[in-house]
Amino acid sequence: MLFNSFEFLIFLPIVFLLYWFVFKPLRWQNLFIVAVSYIFYGWWDWRFLILIAFTTLCSFASGIVLERLEGQRTKQKWVSAANITLNLLILCIFKYFNFFGELLGGIMGLFGGKAPHLDLIAPLGLSYFTFQSLGYVIDVYLHQTKAERNPLKYALFVSFFPCIFTGPIERKDHLMAQFEHPRRFDYDRIAGGLFRGLWGYVKKMVIADNIGVFVRAVYSAPDQHTGPYLLAASLLFSYQIYMDFSGCCDIAIGAARMLGFDLLENFNRPFAAKTYTELWNRWHMSLTNWFREYVYFPLGGNRVSKPRLFFNLLVVWAATGIWHGASWNFLI
């Protein structure tokens, strides 16, 4: 179910009314949100629910096992490594298998081989809930957070429907802490969330989609357009991406706020940046922070030699590129 679908415009008001006026106790509210999150995610294809349930179960169990092995660092490393490997394996099979298969096939073709291929559809949101689960287990391993013992709250953390498709990539101590506190109906807060969501729809469906009409017309036949049109299409394409993505994040943040939750901000006026570094600190901030904390810093960050620094940056940006899409243009 997508944010800009007719089904979601029916889904959200029903969830809102039932959440605030029927399922009032905190425990029932949390259980209700887990149920509707699974309905939301499985609306496209119910079989993908097996994937998110498996990821949830594995990372939940890994967190508990890591705490029980306190003081046994070698065993903890094996548990965290197994969980990371399993999550990345699922991600690679569904999202990257054919990409790397084509790369391997190009090499094998020199020797008469054939590229391996799987007819699999990458589930929407797979990268988001995989990274969210990985971040949780890594935090438990590094003693930056405690393992969650309540399976209901952890399932809600992984599957929370406003942010499962477009982010932001949440942290356990930020989002899950909110599941423990009673929420009260606050008109001003709900109205603010509704306005944020409506502004997101304007950015996505009015601005981005209409810019897209012009950009597609130019990009589909560049030889039929003069320089000013090509320049305008290239500049507007960046703005289209920003309005599309940030608009969806506004809808997510607004929907969550209507239910009493605060999500992390994902954009901070990126085109007002004066340097590329500042741009990427303002753009898709939850993903940038994730790669900084879980990839860049463990590799040594910038407290290393120049060659190693360049290597660290290359690894992070290659991973960031391939995260956005399994194709050479994203990687390059």
C-alpha positions as CSV (number, residue, x, y, z in Angstrom):
1,M,0.0,0.0,0.0
2,L,1.6,3.3,-1.1
3,F,1.0,6.7,0.5
4,N,-0.3,8.1,-2.8
5,S,-2.8,5.3,-3.3
6,F,-6.6,5.5,-2.8
7,E,-6.4,2.6,-0.4
8,F,-4.2,4.6,2.0
9,L,-6.6,7.5,2.0
10,I,-9.2,5.1,3.3
11,F,-6.8,3.1,5.5
12,L,-5.4,6.0,7.6
13,P,-8.7,7.6,8.7
14,I,-10.0,4.1,9.8
15,V,-6.8,3.4,11.7
16,F,-6.9,6.9,13.3
17,L,-10.5,6.5,14.5
18,L,-10.1,3.0,15.8
19,Y,-6.8,3.8,17.4
20,W,-8.0,6.8,19.4
21,F,-11.6,5.8,20.2
22,V,-11.7,2.0,20.4
23,F,-8.3,0.7,21.4
24,K,-7.6,3.0,24.3
25,P,-5.4,1.0,26.7
26,L,-1.7,1.3,25.8
27,R,-1.2,-2.4,25.3
28,W,-4.2,-2.7,22.9
29,Q,-3.0,0.4,21.0
30,N,0.4,-1.1,20.4
31,L,-1.1,-4.5,19.4
32,F,-3.5,-2.7,17.0
33,I,-0.7,-0.7,15.4
34,V,1.3,-3.9,14.8
35,A,-1.7,-5.6,13.2
36,V,-2.5,-2.7,10.9
37,S,1.3,-2.3,10.1
38,Y,1.3,-5.9,8.9
39,I,-1.9,-5.3,6.9
40,F,-0.3,-2.2,5.4
41,Y,2.9,-4.0,4.4
42,G,1.2,-7.2,3.2
43,W,-1.4,-5.3,1.1
44,W,0.8,-5.6,-2.0
45,D,1.8,-9.3,-1.5
46,W,1.0,-11.2,1.8
47,R,4.1,-13.5,1.2
48,F,6.4,-10.6,2.1
49,L,5.0,-10.7,5.6
50,I,7.1,-13.9,6.1
51,L,10.2,-11.9,5.4
52,I,9.5,-9.1,7.8
53,A,8.4,-11.5,10.5
54,F,11.6,-13.6,10.1
55,T,13.8,-10.5,10.2
56,T,12.0,-9.4,13.4
57,L,12.3,-12.8,15.1
58,C,16.0,-13.2,14.3
59,S,17.0,-9.7,15.5
60,F,14.8,-9.9,18.6
61,A,16.3,-13.2,19.5
62,S,19.8,-12.0,18.8
63,G,19.4,-9.0,21.1
64,I,18.4,-11.3,24.0
65,V,21.1,-13.8,23.4
66,L,23.8,-11.1,23.2
67,E,22.7,-9.9,26.7
68,R,22.7,-13.4,28.1
69,L,26.3,-13.9,26.8
70,E,27.5,-10.8,28.7
71,G,31.2,-11.1,29.4
72,Q,31.7,-13.8,26.7
73,R,32.9,-11.4,23.9
74,T,33.9,-14.1,21.4
75,K,30.4,-15.7,21.5
76,Q,28.8,-12.3,21.3
77,K,30.8,-11.6,18.1
78,W,29.6,-14.8,16.6
79,V,26.0,-14.1,17.4
80,S,26.1,-10.5,16.0
81,A,28.1,-11.6,13.0
82,A,25.5,-14.4,12.3
83,N,22.6,-11.9,12.5
84,I,24.3,-9.3,10.3
85,T,25.2,-12.0,7.7
86,L,21.7,-13.4,7.7
87,N,20.1,-9.9,7.3
88,L,22.5,-8.9,4.5
89,L,22.0,-12.3,2.8
90,I,18.3,-11.7,2.6
91,L,18.9,-8.2,1.3
92,C,21.3,-9.4,-1.3
93,I,19.2,-12.3,-2.5
94,F,16.1,-10.2,-3.1
95,K,17.6,-6.9,-4.1
96,Y,21.1,-7.5,-5.5
97,F,21.4,-11.2,-6.6
98,N,20.6,-10.4,-10.3
99,F,22.9,-7.4,-10.3
100,F,25.9,-9.3,-9.0
101,G,24.8,-12.3,-11.1
102,E,25.1,-10.2,-14.3
103,L,28.5,-9.0,-13.1
104,L,29.6,-12.6,-12.6
105,G,28.0,-13.6,-15.9
106,G,30.1,-11.1,-17.7
107,I,33.2,-12.8,-16.3
108,M,31.9,-16.3,-16.9
109,G,30.8,-15.3,-20.4
110,L,34.5,-15.1,-21.4
111,F,34.6,-18.8,-20.6
112,G,31.3,-19.8,-22.1
113,G,29.4,-19.6,-18.8
114,K,25.9,-18.3,-18.1
115,A,24.8,-15.6,-15.6
116,P,22.8,-16.8,-12.7
117,H,19.3,-15.2,-12.4
118,L,16.4,-15.4,-10.0
119,D,12.9,-14.1,-10.8
120,L,12.4,-12.4,-7.5
121,I,10.7,-9.1,-6.7
122,A,12.5,-6.9,-4.2
123,P,9.9,-6.1,-1.4
124,L,9.3,-2.4,-0.8
125,G,10.9,-1.2,2.3
126,L,13.3,-4.2,2.6
127,S,16.3,-1.9,2.9
128,Y,14.7,0.2,5.6
129,F,13.5,-2.5,8.1
130,T,16.7,-4.5,7.4
131,F,18.9,-1.5,8.4
132,Q,16.7,-0.7,11.3
133,S,17.1,-4.3,12.6
134,L,20.8,-4.3,12.0
135,G,21.3,-1.0,13.9
136,Y,19.4,-2.4,16.9
137,V,21.5,-5.6,17.1
138,I,24.8,-3.6,16.7
139,D,23.7,-1.2,19.4
140,V,23.0,-4.1,21.8
141,Y,26.4,-5.6,20.9
142,L,28.2,-2.3,21.6
143,H,26.2,-1.8,24.9
144,Q,24.6,1.4,23.5
145,T,21.2,0.1,24.3
146,K,19.6,-2.7,26.2
147,A,17.9,-5.7,24.5
148,E,14.1,-5.4,24.2
149,R,12.3,-8.2,26.1
150,N,8.8,-7.4,24.9
151,P,8.2,-9.0,21.4
152,L,5.2,-6.9,20.8
153,K,7.1,-3.6,21.1
154,Y,10.0,-4.9,19.1
155,A,7.6,-6.1,16.3
156,L,6.1,-2.6,16.3
157,F,9.5,-1.0,16.1
158,V,10.5,-3.0,13.0
159,S,7.1,-2.8,11.2
160,F,5.7,0.6,12.2
161,F,3.8,1.4,9.0
162,P,4.4,5.2,8.6
163,C,8.2,4.7,8.1
164,I,8.5,1.2,6.7
165,F,8.6,2.3,3.0
166,T,10.3,5.7,3.0
167,G,12.0,6.0,6.3
168,P,13.4,7.6,8.3
169,I,15.5,4.8,9.6
170,E,14.7,4.9,13.3
171,R,16.8,4.1,16.4
172,K,15.6,1.9,19.2
173,D,16.0,4.4,21.9
174,H,14.2,7.1,20.0
175,L,11.1,5.3,18.7
176,M,10.7,2.3,20.9
177,A,10.8,4.5,24.0
178,Q,7.6,6.1,22.8
179,F,5.8,2.8,22.8
180,E,6.1,2.6,26.6
181,H,4.3,5.9,27.4
182,P,0.6,6.4,27.3
183,R,-0.5,8.7,24.4
184,R,-3.4,11.2,24.8
185,F,-5.6,12.8,22.2
186,D,-4.1,16.2,21.5
187,Y,-6.0,18.3,19.0
188,D,-3.1,20.7,18.2
189,R,-0.6,17.8,17.8
190,I,-3.0,15.9,15.5
191,A,-3.8,19.0,13.5
192,G,-0.1,19.6,13.1
193,G,0.5,16.1,11.9
194,L,-2.4,16.3,9.4
195,F,-1.0,19.6,8.0
196,R,2.4,18.0,7.7
197,G,1.0,15.1,5.8
198,L,-1.1,17.3,3.5
199,W,2.0,19.4,2.7
200,G,3.8,16.1,1.9
201,Y,1.1,15.3,-0.6
202,V,1.4,18.7,-2.2
203,K,5.2,18.2,-2.6
204,K,4.8,14.6,-3.9
205,M,1.7,14.8,-6.1
206,V,1.5,18.4,-7.2
207,I,5.1,19.6,-7.4
208,A,7.2,16.5,-8.0
209,D,4.8,14.6,-10.2
210,N,4.2,17.7,-12.4
211,I,8.0,18.4,-12.7
212,G,8.3,14.8,-13.7
213,V,6.1,15.3,-16.7
214,F,8.5,17.9,-18.1
215,V,11.7,16.0,-17.1
216,R,10.5,12.7,-18.7
217,A,9.5,14.6,-21.9
218,V,13.0,16.0,-22.2
219,Y,15.0,12.9,-21.1
220,S,13.0,10.6,-23.4
221,A,14.1,12.6,-26.5
222,P,17.2,14.7,-25.6
223,D,18.1,15.1,-29.2
224,Q,14.9,16.9,-29.9
225,H,15.5,19.7,-27.3
226,T,17.9,22.6,-27.2
227,G,20.4,23.4,-24.5
228,P,18.2,25.5,-22.2
229,Y,15.6,22.7,-22.0
230,L,18.3,20.1,-21.2
231,L,19.7,22.4,-18.5
232,A,16.3,23.1,-17.0
233,A,15.4,19.3,-17.0
234,S,18.7,18.4,-15.3
235,L,18.2,21.1,-12.6
236,L,14.5,20.3,-12.1
237,F,15.2,16.5,-11.9
238,S,17.2,17.2,-8.7
239,Y,14.3,19.2,-7.3
240,Q,11.8,16.5,-8.4
241,I,13.8,13.8,-6.4
242,Y,13.9,16.1,-3.4
243,M,10.2,16.9,-3.5
244,D,9.2,13.3,-4.1
245,F,11.3,11.8,-1.3
246,S,10.9,14.6,1.3
247,G,7.2,14.7,0.5
248,C,6.8,11.0,1.3
249,C,8.8,11.5,4.5
250,D,6.5,14.4,5.4
251,I,3.5,12.1,5.0
252,A,5.2,9.5,7.2
253,I,6.0,12.0,9.9
254,G,2.6,13.5,9.8
255,A,0.8,10.1,10.0
256,A,3.0,9.1,12.9
257,R,2.3,12.4,14.7
258,M,-1.5,11.9,14.3
259,L,-1.0,8.6,16.2
260,G,1.1,10.3,18.9
261,F,4.6,9.4,17.8
262,D,7.6,11.5,16.7
263,L,9.8,10.3,13.9
264,L,13.3,11.5,13.1
265,E,13.5,14.4,10.6
266,N,15.1,13.1,7.3
267,F,15.7,16.4,5.5
268,N,16.8,19.9,6.5
269,R,16.7,22.2,3.6
270,P,19.5,20.4,1.7
271,F,19.6,22.9,-1.3
272,A,20.4,25.7,1.2
273,A,23.8,23.9,1.8
274,K,27.0,25.8,0.8
275,T,29.2,22.7,0.5
276,Y,28.8,19.1,-0.5
277,T,29.5,17.9,3.0
278,E,26.8,20.2,4.3
279,L,24.4,18.9,1.6
280,W,24.8,15.3,2.6
281,N,24.4,16.2,6.3
282,R,21.0,17.7,5.4
283,W,19.8,15.1,2.9
284,H,18.3,11.7,4.0
285,M,19.9,12.3,7.4
286,S,18.8,9.0,8.9
287,L,20.6,7.0,6.2
288,T,23.7,9.3,6.3
289,N,23.9,8.9,10.1
290,W,23.4,5.1,9.8
291,F,26.4,4.7,7.4
292,R,28.5,7.1,9.5
293,E,27.9,5.3,12.8
294,Y,27.8,1.6,11.6
295,V,30.3,1.7,8.6
296,Y,32.5,4.8,8.6
297,F,33.4,5.1,12.3
298,P,34.1,1.3,12.7
299,L,36.5,1.5,9.7
300,G,38.4,4.3,11.5
301,G,36.6,7.4,10.2
302,N,39.0,10.2,9.5
303,R,41.5,9.3,12.3
304,V,43.6,7.3,9.9
305,S,46.2,7.8,7.2
306,K,45.2,9.5,4.0
307,P,45.1,6.3,1.8
308,R,42.9,4.6,4.5
309,L,40.6,7.7,4.7
310,F,40.1,7.5,1.0
311,F,39.3,3.8,1.2
312,N,36.8,4.4,4.1
313,L,35.1,7.1,2.1
314,L,35.0,4.9,-1.0
315,V,33.4,2.0,0.9
316,V,30.8,4.3,2.5
317,W,29.8,6.0,-0.8
318,A,29.8,2.7,-2.8
319,A,27.5,1.2,-0.1
320,T,25.3,4.3,-0.2
321,G,25.0,4.2,-3.9
322,I,24.2,0.5,-4.1
323,W,21.7,0.9,-1.3
324,H,19.7,3.3,-3.5
325,G,19.4,0.8,-6.3
326,A,20.9,-2.4,-7.8
327,S,22.4,-0.9,-10.9
328,W,25.7,0.6,-12.2
329,N,24.4,4.2,-12.3
330,F,23.7,4.3,-8.6
331,L,27.1,2.6,-7.8
332,I,29.0,5.1,-10.1
